[in-house]
Amino acid sequence: MNDTPEPQLKPLSHGTVGSGHHSPRESGGLTSKLVLASAVVMACMGGAYWQNTAHGGVTAARAPQASTTPLDREPQIRADARHLGAQFALIAPGQAPSALAHSGFDTQQRANILAAVKNRRMRLVRMPIAQIAGLPGQSIAITSGGLTQRLTLKPELQAVVLPIYLAGEVTISPLTQPPAGGLETGILTALGAQVLPTLASLDQQIVLDVIVQ
């Protein structure tokens, strides 16, 4: 196992993004994108980014620190939700039990997911996610495959195991009131870093239209 720590996606201090003048909104967006891009490079160099195995699966440098707990109700997708595409690498069926063992799903949920994976009705992916702006310690709900997980965000990447149907949608909703300026998160996809839309209120929602590679 590689013990290289996950990269931290902490905001850069003002003035470190060149000598040009930017508005606060432009500067914040540029900073976030630069930090995420740097995280991809750091992860790839350090071996902490998800690697394809000889069998086409995905392994992590260490067990996820998501500390997720399933919620009781699945939120409905809002008509005004922000949609965007995301590609994630497949967790090989043979690695599904190990991946689920480090998730927040209970024993019955894991059994149901494994049965769906075996019957090829469902696939598993990992979504590394981190908070890159906003008051630390914000909580979000992540829903996929009819199951919702609760995650307390950190500046460090946390890998969340997601069950995905063939037409996969992943919804992300704030559980704590976003601070002034909003809550901004970033994910690592199969294509690299991706900054998600800012969440400014509890009634906002992000929907990822997922493609599994």
KOLZA-782997 format. One line per field, with one value per residue: residue number from 0; x negated, y negated, z negated of N, C-alpha, C, O in turn. Coordinates in nm, 2 decimals, decimal comma, always signed. Atoms other than C-alpha are relative to their C-alpha. Layout:
n <- [NUM  ...]
n.xx <- [X  ...]
n.yy <- [Y  ...]
n.zz <- [Z  ...]
ca.xx <- [X  ...]
ca.yy <- [Y  ...]
ca.zz <- [Z  ...]
c.xx <- [X  ...]
c.yy <- [Y  ...]
c.zz <- [Z  ...]
o.xx <- [X  ...]
o.yy <- [Y  ...]
o.zz <- [Z  ...]
! end
This chain:
n <- [0  1  2  3  4  5  6  7  8  9  10  11  12  13  14  15  16  17  18  19  20  21  22  23  24  25  26  27  28  29  30  31  32  33  34  35  36  37  38  39  40  41  42  43  44  45  46  47  48  49  50  51  52  53  54  55  56  57  58  59  60  61  62  63  64  65  66  67  68  69  70  71  72  73  74  75  76  77  78  79  80  81  82  83  84  85  86  87  88  89  90  91  92  93  94  95  96  97  98  99  100  101  102  103  104  105  106  107  108  109  110  111  112  113  114  115  116  117  118  119  120  121  122  123  124  125  126  127  128  129  130  131  132  133  134  135  136  137  138  139  140  141  142  143  144  145  146  147  148  149  150  151  152  153  154  155  156  157  158  159  160  161  162  163  164  165  166  167  168  169  170  171  172  173  174  175  176  177  178  179  180  181  182  183  184  185  186  187  188  189  190  191  192  193  194  195  196  197  198  199  200  201  202  203  204  205  206  207  208  209  210  211  212]
n.xx <- [-0,08  +0,08  -0,04  +0,01  -0,13  -0,07  +0,03  -0,10  -0,05  -0,02  +0,01  +0,13  -0,01  -0,01  +0,13  +0,08  -0,05  +0,05  +0,00  -0,12  -0,10  -0,13  -0,10  +0,00  -0,06  +0,09  +0,12  -0,04  -0,02  +0,13  +0,08  -0,06  +0,04  +0,14  +0,02  -0,05  +0,09  +0,12  -0,03  +0,01  +0,14  +0,06  -0,05  +0,05  +0,14  +0,01  -0,07  -0,12  -0,12  -0,05  +0,07  -0,06  +0,07  +0,02  -0,13  -0,09  -0,07  +0,05  +0,04  +0,02  +0,12  -0,04  -0,14  -0,07  -0,03  -0,12  -0,09  -0,14  -0,11  -0,12  -0,12  -0,13  -0,08  +0,07  -0,05  -0,04  +0,08  -0,07  -0,01  +0,11  +0,14  +0,11  +0,05  +0,13  +0,05  +0,12  +0,04  +0,07  +0,05  -0,08  +0,06  -0,02  -0,09  +0,07  +0,05  -0,12  -0,01  +0,10  -0,03  -0,12  +0,04  +0,05  -0,11  -0,09  -0,12  -0,01  +0,02  -0,11  +0,02  +0,11  -0,04  -0,08  +0,08  +0,08  -0,09  -0,02  +0,12  +0,02  -0,10  +0,04  -0,10  +0,06  +0,15  +0,05  +0,11  +0,04  +0,00  +0,07  -0,06  +0,05  -0,05  +0,10  -0,04  -0,11  +0,03  +0,04  -0,09  -0,14  -0,05  -0,08  -0,06  +0,03  -0,09  +0,03  -0,06  -0,11  +0,05  +0,06  +0,11  +0,04  +0,15  +0,06  +0,11  +0,13  +0,08  +0,06  -0,09  -0,06  -0,06  -0,13  -0,04  -0,13  -0,06  -0,05  -0,07  +0,05  -0,01  +0,04  -0,01  +0,04  -0,04  +0,08  -0,08  +0,06  -0,07  +0,02  -0,02  +0,13  +0,03  +0,01  +0,10  -0,03  +0,08  +0,06  +0,07  +0,07  +0,02  +0,09  -0,07  +0,09  +0,06  +0,07  -0,06  -0,12  -0,06  -0,15  -0,07  -0,01  -0,13  -0,02  -0,12  -0,04  -0,09  +0,07  +0,04  +0,09  -0,02  +0,10  -0,04  +0,13  +0,04  +0,09  +0,09]
n.yy <- [+0,12  +0,12  +0,08  +0,14  +0,07  +0,06  +0,14  +0,09  +0,10  +0,12  +0,12  +0,07  +0,13  +0,10  +0,05  -0,11  -0,04  +0,09  +0,14  +0,06  +0,04  -0,08  +0,02  -0,11  -0,12  -0,06  -0,05  -0,12  -0,11  -0,04  -0,07  -0,14  -0,09  -0,02  -0,09  -0,13  -0,05  -0,04  -0,12  -0,11  -0,03  -0,05  -0,14  -0,09  -0,02  -0,07  -0,13  +0,00  +0,00  -0,14  -0,06  -0,12  -0,12  -0,08  -0,06  +0,11  +0,05  +0,13  -0,01  +0,12  +0,00  -0,03  -0,01  +0,13  +0,06  +0,07  +0,00  +0,02  -0,07  +0,01  +0,07  -0,07  +0,04  +0,04  +0,12  +0,01  +0,09  +0,12  +0,05  +0,11  -0,05  +0,02  -0,12  -0,01  -0,14  -0,05  -0,14  -0,06  -0,13  -0,11  -0,09  -0,14  -0,07  -0,07  +0,09  +0,06  -0,02  +0,08  +0,15  +0,03  -0,02  +0,13  +0,10  +0,02  -0,09  -0,10  -0,13  -0,03  +0,09  -0,05  -0,12  +0,03  +0,06  -0,11  -0,08  +0,08  +0,00  -0,13  -0,01  +0,11  +0,11  +0,12  +0,00  +0,09  +0,09  +0,08  +0,14  +0,08  +0,13  +0,08  +0,14  +0,09  +0,14  +0,00  -0,04  -0,14  -0,09  +0,00  -0,14  -0,01  -0,13  -0,05  -0,11  -0,07  -0,13  -0,01  +0,00  +0,13  +0,00  +0,13  +0,02  +0,12  +0,04  +0,03  +0,05  -0,11  -0,08  -0,11  -0,09  -0,05  -0,11  +0,03  -0,10  +0,07  -0,08  +0,02  +0,14  +0,04  +0,14  +0,02  +0,13  +0,05  +0,10  +0,04  -0,04  +0,11  +0,13  +0,05  +0,13  +0,12  -0,03  -0,14  -0,12  -0,05  -0,13  -0,05  -0,14  -0,05  -0,09  -0,07  +0,09  +0,10  +0,08  +0,06  +0,09  -0,01  +0,13  +0,04  -0,01  +0,12  -0,02  -0,14  -0,05  -0,02  -0,14  -0,03  -0,14  -0,05  -0,10  -0,07  -0,10  -0,10  -0,05]
n.zz <- [+0,00  -0,01  +0,11  -0,04  +0,03  -0,10  +0,00  +0,06  -0,09  +0,07  -0,08  -0,01  +0,05  -0,10  -0,05  -0,05  -0,13  -0,10  +0,04  -0,06  +0,09  -0,02  +0,09  +0,10  -0,05  -0,10  +0,07  +0,08  -0,10  -0,06  +0,10  +0,02  -0,11  +0,01  +0,11  -0,04  -0,10  +0,07  +0,08  -0,09  -0,03  +0,12  +0,02  -0,10  +0,03  +0,12  -0,01  +0,08  -0,09  -0,04  -0,10  -0,06  +0,03  -0,12  -0,03  -0,04  +0,12  +0,06  +0,13  +0,07  +0,08  +0,14  +0,02  +0,00  +0,13  -0,02  +0,11  -0,05  +0,07  -0,08  +0,05  -0,01  -0,12  -0,13  -0,04  -0,14  -0,08  -0,02  -0,14  -0,03  +0,04  -0,10  -0,06  -0,07  -0,02  +0,08  -0,03  +0,11  -0,03  +0,06  +0,09  -0,05  +0,09  +0,10  +0,10  +0,06  +0,15  +0,07  -0,01  +0,09  +0,14  +0,05  -0,03  +0,11  -0,01  +0,10  -0,05  -0,10  -0,12  -0,08  -0,07  -0,11  -0,11  -0,06  -0,08  -0,12  -0,08  -0,06  -0,10  -0,10  +0,00  +0,07  +0,01  +0,11  -0,03  +0,11  -0,04  +0,09  +0,01  +0,11  +0,01  -0,04  +0,05  +0,10  +0,14  +0,01  +0,07  -0,06  -0,03  -0,12  -0,03  -0,13  -0,04  -0,12  +0,01  +0,10  +0,14  +0,03  +0,10  +0,05  +0,00  +0,05  -0,09  +0,05  -0,11  -0,07  -0,08  +0,06  -0,11  +0,03  -0,09  -0,05  -0,09  -0,12  -0,10  -0,14  -0,02  +0,14  +0,04  +0,14  +0,04  +0,12  +0,06  +0,13  +0,12  +0,09  -0,07  -0,05  +0,05  -0,10  -0,10  -0,05  +0,02  -0,13  +0,01  -0,12  -0,01  -0,09  -0,09  -0,08  -0,10  +0,07  +0,10  -0,04  +0,10  -0,01  +0,02  +0,14  +0,06  +0,09  +0,09  +0,03  -0,11  -0,13  -0,02  -0,12  -0,05  -0,09  -0,09  +0,01  -0,09  +0,07  -0,09]
ca.xx <- [+0,00  -0,13  -0,12  -0,16  +0,11  +0,38  +0,31  +0,47  +0,68  +0,63  +0,69  +0,38  +0,31  +0,39  +0,10  -0,03  +0,16  -0,05  -0,07  +0,25  +0,54  +0,86  +1,19  +1,25  +1,48  +1,23  +0,94  +1,13  +1,23  +0,88  +0,72  +0,96  +0,88  +0,51  +0,52  +0,72  +0,49  +0,19  +0,36  +0,38  +0,01  -0,08  +0,14  +0,01  -0,36  -0,30  -0,10  +0,20  +0,43  +0,64  +0,44  +0,57  +0,46  +0,35  +0,71  +0,86  +0,97  +0,90  +0,71  +0,66  +0,34  +0,52  +0,86  +1,11  +1,16  +1,51  +1,69  +2,02  +2,35  +2,65  +2,96  +3,32  +3,46  +3,35  +3,39  +3,58  +3,39  +3,49  +3,60  +3,34  +3,05  +2,72  +2,63  +2,28  +2,11  +1,84  +1,65  +1,53  +1,32  +1,50  +1,42  +1,38  +1,65  +1,39  +1,28  +1,64  +1,65  +1,33  +1,44  +1,78  +1,60  +1,46  +1,79  +2,07  +2,32  +2,46  +2,44  +2,78  +2,71  +2,37  +2,53  +2,79  +2,53  +2,31  +2,61  +2,68  +2,32  +2,31  +2,63  +2,47  +2,76  +2,52  +2,15  +1,93  +1,70  +1,50  +1,54  +1,26  +1,41  +1,28  +1,39  +1,20  +1,39  +1,62  +1,63  +1,45  +1,66  +1,96  +2,18  +2,33  +2,56  +2,45  +2,71  +2,65  +2,82  +3,11  +2,89  +2,78  +2,46  +2,37  +2,02  +1,84  +1,61  +1,24  +0,97  +0,82  +0,96  +1,20  +1,30  +1,67  +1,78  +2,08  +2,32  +2,42  +2,70  +2,65  +2,79  +2,61  +2,70  +2,53  +2,69  +2,50  +2,69  +2,58  +2,69  +2,55  +2,63  +2,35  +2,16  +2,14  +1,97  +2,10  +1,97  +1,73  +1,61  +1,39  +1,37  +1,12  +1,26  +1,11  +1,03  +0,88  +0,98  +1,33  +1,46  +1,83  +2,08  +2,09  +2,37  +2,51  +2,83  +2,98  +3,23  +2,96  +2,85  +2,58  +2,65  +2,36  +2,45  +2,20  +2,03  +1,85  +1,53]
ca.yy <- [+0,00  -0,34  -0,57  -0,89  -1,14  -1,27  -1,62  -1,91  -2,15  -2,45  -2,80  -2,99  -3,32  -3,64  -3,76  -3,41  -3,39  -3,62  -4,00  -4,07  -4,24  -4,03  -4,09  -3,88  -3,65  -3,60  -3,56  -3,30  -3,10  -3,10  -3,01  -2,71  -2,58  -2,62  -2,44  -2,15  -2,12  -2,12  -1,85  -1,62  -1,66  -1,60  -1,29  -1,14  -1,20  -1,07  -0,77  -0,88  -0,92  -0,62  -0,38  -0,12  +0,23  +0,50  +0,63  +0,29  +0,21  -0,09  -0,10  -0,37  -0,48  -0,44  -0,37  -0,65  -0,89  -0,98  -0,88  -0,86  -0,76  -0,67  -0,89  -0,78  -0,97  -1,02  -1,38  -1,46  -1,62  -1,98  -2,14  -2,42  -2,18  -2,25  -1,96  -1,87  -1,56  -1,36  -1,05  -0,81  -0,49  -0,16  +0,04  +0,40  +0,63  +0,84  +0,53  +0,43  +0,60  +0,43  +0,09  +0,12  +0,23  -0,12  -0,29  -0,42  -0,16  +0,08  +0,46  +0,50  +0,21  +0,36  +0,70  +0,54  +0,34  +0,65  +0,84  +0,56  +0,55  +0,92  +0,90  +0,61  +0,38  +0,15  +0,05  -0,11  -0,41  -0,62  -1,00  -1,19  -1,52  -1,81  -2,15  -2,43  -2,74  -2,83  -2,78  -2,45  -2,15  -2,19  -1,88  -1,76  -1,48  -1,27  -1,05  -0,78  -0,45  -0,53  -0,56  -0,88  -0,93  -1,22  -1,36  -1,62  -1,80  -1,85  -2,04  -1,70  -1,47  -1,21  -0,91  -0,83  -0,50  -0,55  -0,28  -0,38  -0,25  -0,23  -0,58  -0,72  -1,05  -1,17  -1,45  -1,67  -1,89  -2,10  -1,98  -2,28  -2,64  -2,75  -3,05  -3,40  -3,36  -3,00  -2,65  -2,54  -2,19  -2,01  -1,65  -1,44  -1,26  -1,02  -1,32  -1,53  -1,80  -1,95  -2,25  -2,21  -2,50  -2,70  -2,62  -2,93  -2,80  -2,49  -2,46  -2,43  -2,11  -1,98  -1,68  -1,49  -1,30  -1,02  -0,81  -0,50  -0,41]
ca.zz <- [+0,00  +0,09  -0,22  -0,02  -0,16  +0,05  +0,18  +0,00  +0,20  -0,01  +0,13  +0,25  +0,08  +0,28  +0,50  +0,59  +0,91  +1,12  +1,12  +1,32  +1,15  +1,11  +0,95  +0,63  +0,82  +1,11  +0,87  +0,66  +0,97  +1,11  +0,78  +0,73  +1,08  +1,03  +0,70  +0,84  +1,14  +0,91  +0,70  +1,00  +1,08  +0,71  +0,69  +1,01  +0,91  +0,56  +0,66  +0,46  +0,76  +0,87  +1,07  +1,32  +1,22  +1,47  +1,45  +1,53  +1,18  +0,96  +0,64  +0,38  +0,20  -0,13  -0,27  -0,21  -0,50  -0,39  -0,71  -0,53  -0,69  -0,48  -0,52  -0,54  -0,24  +0,12  +0,23  +0,55  +0,84  +0,86  +1,19  +1,14  +1,05  +1,22  +1,45  +1,57  +1,70  +1,51  +1,60  +1,33  +1,36  +1,29  +0,98  +1,10  +0,97  +0,79  +0,60  +0,51  +0,16  +0,06  +0,18  +0,00  -0,32  -0,34  -0,26  -0,49  -0,37  -0,62  -0,59  -0,41  -0,17  -0,08  -0,01  +0,21  +0,40  +0,45  +0,58  +0,83  +0,94  +0,99  +1,20  +1,40  +1,30  +1,11  +1,12  +0,86  +0,90  +0,66  +0,66  +0,48  +0,35  +0,14  +0,02  +0,19  +0,06  -0,22  -0,59  -0,68  -0,79  -0,56  -0,51  -0,19  -0,08  +0,21  +0,38  +0,63  +0,72  +0,49  +0,18  +0,01  -0,19  -0,42  -0,40  -0,61  -0,37  -0,42  -0,23  -0,16  +0,10  -0,03  +0,19  +0,18  +0,33  +0,55  +0,69  +1,04  +1,26  +1,64  +1,67  +1,37  +1,20  +0,88  +0,69  +0,44  +0,20  -0,10  -0,44  -0,63  -0,54  -0,30  -0,43  -0,27  +0,06  +0,10  +0,08  +0,35  +0,41  +0,65  +0,77  +0,95  +1,25  +1,50  +1,72  +1,44  +1,20  +1,21  +1,01  +0,93  +0,93  +0,61  +0,37  +0,20  +0,03  -0,11  +0,18  +0,45  +0,60  +0,84  +1,06  +1,22  +1,53  +1,49  +1,75  +1,62  +1,80]
c.xx <- [-0,09  +0,06  -0,01  +0,14  +0,06  -0,04  +0,11  +0,03  +0,03  -0,01  -0,14  +0,02  +0,00  -0,14  -0,09  +0,04  -0,04  +0,02  +0,11  +0,10  +0,13  +0,10  +0,00  +0,06  -0,09  -0,12  +0,03  +0,01  -0,13  -0,09  +0,05  -0,05  -0,15  -0,04  +0,04  -0,10  -0,13  +0,02  -0,01  -0,14  -0,06  +0,04  -0,07  -0,15  -0,02  +0,06  +0,13  +0,13  +0,04  -0,08  +0,07  -0,09  -0,02  +0,14  +0,11  +0,08  -0,06  -0,04  -0,03  -0,13  +0,03  +0,15  +0,06  +0,03  +0,14  +0,09  +0,14  +0,10  +0,12  +0,12  +0,12  +0,07  -0,08  +0,06  +0,05  -0,09  +0,09  +0,00  -0,11  -0,14  -0,10  -0,05  -0,13  -0,05  -0,13  -0,02  -0,09  -0,05  +0,08  -0,09  +0,04  +0,09  -0,07  -0,05  +0,12  +0,01  -0,10  +0,03  +0,12  -0,04  -0,04  +0,10  +0,09  +0,12  +0,00  -0,01  +0,10  -0,02  -0,12  +0,04  +0,09  -0,08  -0,08  +0,08  +0,03  -0,12  -0,02  +0,10  -0,02  +0,11  -0,06  -0,15  -0,04  -0,11  -0,04  -0,01  -0,08  +0,06  -0,07  +0,06  -0,11  +0,03  +0,12  -0,04  -0,03  +0,11  +0,14  +0,04  +0,08  +0,06  -0,03  +0,09  -0,03  +0,06  +0,11  -0,04  -0,07  -0,10  -0,02  -0,15  -0,03  -0,12  -0,13  -0,08  -0,07  +0,10  +0,05  +0,07  +0,13  +0,03  +0,15  +0,06  +0,07  +0,08  -0,05  +0,02  -0,02  +0,02  -0,04  +0,04  -0,08  +0,08  -0,06  +0,09  -0,01  +0,01  -0,14  -0,03  +0,01  -0,11  +0,02  -0,09  -0,05  -0,08  -0,06  -0,01  -0,11  +0,07  -0,10  -0,07  -0,08  +0,08  +0,12  +0,05  +0,15  +0,06  +0,01  +0,14  +0,02  +0,12  +0,03  +0,09  -0,06  -0,04  -0,08  +0,03  -0,11  +0,06  -0,12  -0,01  -0,11  -0,10  -0,04]
c.yy <- [-0,12  -0,10  -0,15  -0,07  -0,06  -0,15  -0,09  -0,11  -0,12  -0,13  -0,06  -0,14  -0,10  -0,04  +0,11  +0,05  -0,10  -0,14  -0,07  -0,04  +0,07  -0,05  +0,11  +0,12  +0,07  +0,06  +0,13  +0,12  +0,05  +0,07  +0,14  +0,09  +0,03  +0,10  +0,14  +0,06  +0,04  +0,13  +0,13  +0,04  +0,06  +0,14  +0,10  +0,03  +0,08  +0,14  +0,01  +0,00  +0,14  +0,05  +0,12  +0,12  +0,08  +0,06  -0,11  -0,06  -0,13  +0,03  -0,14  +0,01  +0,04  +0,01  -0,14  -0,05  -0,08  -0,01  -0,03  +0,08  -0,01  -0,07  +0,08  -0,03  -0,04  -0,13  +0,01  -0,09  -0,12  -0,04  -0,10  +0,05  -0,03  +0,14  -0,01  +0,14  +0,03  +0,14  +0,06  +0,14  +0,11  +0,07  +0,14  +0,07  +0,08  -0,08  -0,07  +0,03  -0,08  -0,14  -0,03  +0,01  -0,13  -0,11  -0,02  +0,08  +0,11  +0,14  +0,04  -0,08  +0,06  +0,13  -0,03  -0,06  +0,11  +0,08  -0,07  -0,01  +0,13  +0,03  -0,10  -0,10  -0,13  +0,02  -0,09  -0,08  -0,07  -0,15  -0,07  -0,14  -0,07  -0,14  -0,09  -0,14  +0,01  +0,04  +0,15  +0,08  +0,00  +0,15  +0,00  +0,14  +0,04  +0,12  +0,06  +0,14  +0,02  -0,01  -0,14  +0,01  -0,15  -0,01  -0,14  -0,03  -0,04  -0,07  +0,11  +0,08  +0,12  +0,08  +0,06  +0,11  -0,02  +0,12  -0,08  +0,09  -0,03  -0,15  -0,07  -0,15  +0,00  -0,14  -0,04  -0,12  -0,04  +0,04  -0,11  -0,13  -0,05  -0,14  -0,11  +0,03  +0,14  +0,11  +0,05  +0,13  +0,04  +0,15  +0,04  +0,11  +0,08  -0,09  -0,11  -0,07  -0,07  -0,08  +0,00  -0,14  -0,03  +0,01  -0,11  +0,01  +0,14  +0,06  +0,01  +0,14  +0,01  +0,14  +0,03  +0,11  +0,09  +0,10  +0,08  +0,05  +0,14]
c.zz <- [+0,00  -0,11  +0,03  -0,03  +0,12  +0,01  -0,06  +0,10  -0,07  +0,09  +0,00  -0,06  +0,12  +0,04  +0,05  +0,13  +0,11  -0,04  +0,06  -0,11  +0,04  -0,10  -0,10  +0,06  +0,10  -0,07  -0,07  +0,10  +0,05  -0,10  -0,02  +0,11  +0,00  -0,11  +0,04  +0,11  -0,06  -0,08  +0,09  +0,03  -0,13  -0,02  +0,09  -0,03  -0,13  -0,01  -0,08  +0,09  +0,04  +0,11  +0,06  -0,03  +0,13  +0,04  +0,03  -0,11  -0,05  -0,14  -0,06  -0,08  -0,14  -0,01  +0,00  -0,14  +0,01  -0,12  +0,03  -0,08  +0,09  -0,07  +0,03  +0,13  +0,11  +0,05  +0,15  +0,08  +0,03  +0,15  +0,03  -0,04  +0,11  +0,05  +0,07  +0,01  -0,08  +0,04  -0,11  +0,05  -0,08  -0,10  +0,04  -0,09  -0,11  -0,11  -0,08  -0,15  -0,08  +0,00  -0,09  -0,15  -0,06  +0,03  -0,13  +0,01  -0,11  +0,06  +0,11  +0,13  +0,08  +0,07  +0,12  +0,12  +0,07  +0,09  +0,14  +0,09  +0,07  +0,12  +0,11  +0,01  -0,05  +0,01  -0,11  +0,06  -0,13  +0,05  -0,11  +0,00  -0,11  +0,01  +0,03  -0,04  -0,09  -0,13  -0,02  -0,07  +0,05  +0,03  +0,12  +0,00  +0,14  +0,03  +0,13  -0,01  -0,10  -0,14  -0,02  -0,12  -0,05  -0,02  -0,06  +0,08  -0,07  +0,11  +0,07  +0,08  -0,08  +0,11  -0,05  +0,11  +0,04  +0,08  +0,11  +0,09  +0,14  +0,04  -0,13  -0,02  -0,15  -0,04  -0,13  -0,05  -0,13  -0,11  -0,11  +0,08  +0,06  -0,05  +0,11  +0,10  +0,06  -0,03  +0,13  -0,02  +0,13  +0,00  +0,10  +0,08  +0,08  +0,10  -0,07  -0,10  +0,05  -0,12  +0,02  -0,03  -0,15  -0,06  -0,10  -0,09  -0,01  +0,11  +0,13  +0,01  +0,13  +0,04  +0,10  +0,09  +0,03  +0,11  -0,07  +0,11  -0,03]
o.xx <- [-0,19  +0,18  +0,01  +0,24  +0,00  -0,07  +0,22  -0,05  +0,15  -0,09  -0,20  +0,13  -0,05  -0,23  -0,19  -0,02  +0,05  +0,07  +0,13  +0,10  +0,17  +0,06  -0,05  +0,01  -0,10  -0,16  -0,05  -0,03  -0,15  -0,15  -0,03  -0,09  -0,19  -0,12  -0,03  -0,13  -0,19  -0,07  -0,06  -0,18  -0,14  -0,04  -0,11  -0,20  -0,11  +0,04  +0,18  +0,24  -0,05  -0,09  +0,14  -0,21  +0,04  +0,15  +0,22  +0,17  -0,14  +0,04  -0,06  -0,17  -0,06  +0,22  +0,01  +0,05  +0,15  +0,16  +0,21  +0,07  +0,16  +0,14  +0,12  +0,15  -0,19  +0,19  -0,01  -0,14  +0,20  -0,09  -0,15  -0,23  -0,06  -0,10  -0,16  -0,01  -0,20  +0,07  -0,18  +0,02  +0,11  -0,21  +0,16  +0,08  -0,02  -0,08  +0,10  +0,04  -0,06  +0,02  +0,12  +0,03  -0,04  +0,07  +0,06  +0,21  -0,10  -0,02  +0,07  +0,00  -0,11  +0,00  +0,07  -0,05  -0,09  +0,04  +0,03  -0,11  -0,06  +0,06  +0,06  +0,13  -0,01  -0,20  +0,03  -0,19  +0,03  -0,05  -0,03  +0,07  -0,10  +0,12  -0,22  -0,05  +0,20  -0,15  +0,05  +0,18  +0,23  -0,05  +0,16  +0,02  -0,01  +0,08  -0,05  +0,06  +0,13  +0,04  -0,13  -0,07  -0,01  -0,21  +0,02  -0,22  -0,12  -0,04  -0,11  +0,22  -0,03  +0,14  +0,13  +0,02  +0,24  -0,01  +0,14  +0,04  -0,14  -0,07  +0,08  -0,03  +0,00  +0,00  -0,11  +0,11  -0,11  +0,22  +0,07  -0,03  -0,23  +0,06  +0,03  -0,22  -0,03  -0,20  +0,03  -0,16  -0,03  -0,02  -0,15  +0,11  -0,22  -0,17  -0,14  +0,19  +0,13  +0,08  +0,20  -0,01  +0,02  +0,24  -0,06  +0,13  -0,01  +0,10  +0,01  -0,06  -0,06  +0,04  -0,14  +0,11  -0,21  +0,08  -0,21  -0,05  -0,12]
o.yy <- [-0,13  -0,12  -0,23  -0,02  -0,09  -0,21  -0,05  -0,17  -0,16  -0,13  -0,06  -0,19  -0,07  -0,06  +0,08  +0,14  -0,15  -0,17  -0,19  +0,02  +0,07  -0,09  +0,22  +0,23  +0,19  +0,17  +0,22  +0,23  +0,17  +0,17  +0,23  +0,21  +0,15  +0,19  +0,24  +0,18  +0,15  +0,21  +0,23  +0,15  +0,16  +0,23  +0,20  +0,14  +0,16  +0,21  +0,12  +0,02  +0,23  -0,01  +0,19  +0,11  +0,04  +0,10  -0,08  -0,14  -0,19  +0,10  -0,23  +0,12  +0,09  -0,03  -0,23  +0,03  -0,18  -0,11  -0,11  +0,19  -0,12  -0,06  +0,17  +0,06  -0,11  -0,14  +0,08  -0,19  -0,11  -0,01  -0,11  -0,03  -0,03  +0,22  -0,11  +0,22  -0,06  +0,22  -0,01  +0,21  +0,09  +0,10  +0,17  +0,06  +0,09  -0,03  -0,14  -0,07  -0,13  -0,21  -0,13  -0,05  -0,15  -0,23  +0,05  +0,07  +0,16  +0,15  +0,10  -0,02  +0,06  +0,15  +0,04  -0,03  +0,11  +0,13  -0,01  +0,00  +0,14  +0,09  -0,11  -0,17  -0,24  +0,13  -0,18  -0,04  -0,07  -0,18  -0,10  -0,20  -0,01  -0,18  -0,08  -0,23  +0,10  +0,09  +0,23  +0,03  +0,05  +0,23  -0,10  +0,23  -0,04  +0,22  +0,00  +0,20  +0,13  +0,01  -0,19  +0,08  -0,24  +0,09  -0,24  +0,04  -0,09  -0,05  +0,10  +0,08  +0,18  +0,03  +0,13  +0,08  -0,04  +0,16  -0,18  +0,20  -0,12  -0,20  -0,10  -0,23  +0,08  -0,24  +0,04  -0,22  +0,04  +0,03  -0,12  -0,13  -0,07  -0,22  -0,08  +0,07  +0,17  +0,08  +0,07  +0,14  -0,02  +0,21  -0,04  +0,21  +0,06  -0,05  -0,19  -0,03  -0,11  -0,03  -0,02  -0,23  +0,06  -0,02  -0,13  -0,08  +0,23  +0,18  +0,03  +0,21  -0,06  +0,23  -0,04  +0,21  +0,05  +0,17  +0,03  +0,11  +0,20]
o.zz <- [-0,07  -0,12  -0,05  +0,01  +0,22  -0,10  -0,06  +0,16  -0,08  +0,18  -0,11  -0,05  +0,22  -0,04  +0,10  +0,18  +0,18  -0,15  +0,03  -0,22  +0,15  -0,21  -0,07  +0,03  +0,10  -0,03  -0,06  +0,06  +0,07  -0,07  -0,03  +0,09  +0,03  -0,09  +0,01  +0,10  -0,03  -0,09  +0,05  +0,02  -0,11  -0,06  +0,05  -0,02  -0,14  -0,11  -0,10  +0,04  +0,03  +0,22  -0,02  +0,00  +0,23  +0,15  +0,05  -0,09  +0,02  -0,22  +0,01  -0,12  -0,21  +0,08  -0,06  -0,23  -0,06  -0,14  -0,03  -0,12  +0,12  -0,19  +0,11  +0,18  +0,10  +0,07  +0,23  +0,02  +0,08  +0,22  +0,14  -0,05  +0,23  -0,04  +0,13  -0,08  -0,11  +0,05  -0,16  +0,13  -0,19  -0,09  +0,06  -0,22  -0,22  -0,22  -0,17  -0,23  -0,18  -0,10  -0,16  -0,23  -0,18  +0,02  -0,23  -0,07  -0,14  +0,19  +0,21  +0,24  +0,20  +0,19  +0,22  +0,23  +0,19  +0,20  +0,24  +0,21  +0,18  +0,21  +0,20  +0,12  -0,04  +0,02  -0,15  +0,14  -0,23  +0,16  -0,22  +0,11  -0,21  +0,11  -0,02  -0,02  -0,08  -0,15  +0,03  -0,16  -0,02  +0,06  +0,15  -0,06  +0,23  -0,04  +0,23  -0,12  -0,15  -0,23  +0,07  -0,22  +0,03  -0,07  -0,01  +0,08  -0,18  +0,23  +0,19  +0,05  -0,16  +0,19  -0,14  +0,23  -0,05  +0,18  +0,09  +0,12  +0,16  +0,11  -0,21  +0,06  -0,23  +0,03  -0,21  +0,03  -0,20  -0,10  -0,20  +0,20  -0,02  -0,07  +0,22  +0,07  +0,17  -0,08  +0,22  -0,11  +0,23  -0,11  +0,18  +0,03  +0,07  +0,16  -0,01  -0,14  +0,17  -0,22  +0,13  -0,09  -0,24  +0,01  -0,19  -0,18  +0,07  +0,12  +0,23  -0,09  +0,23  -0,04  +0,20  +0,04  +0,11  +0,15  -0,12  +0,21  +0,04]
! end
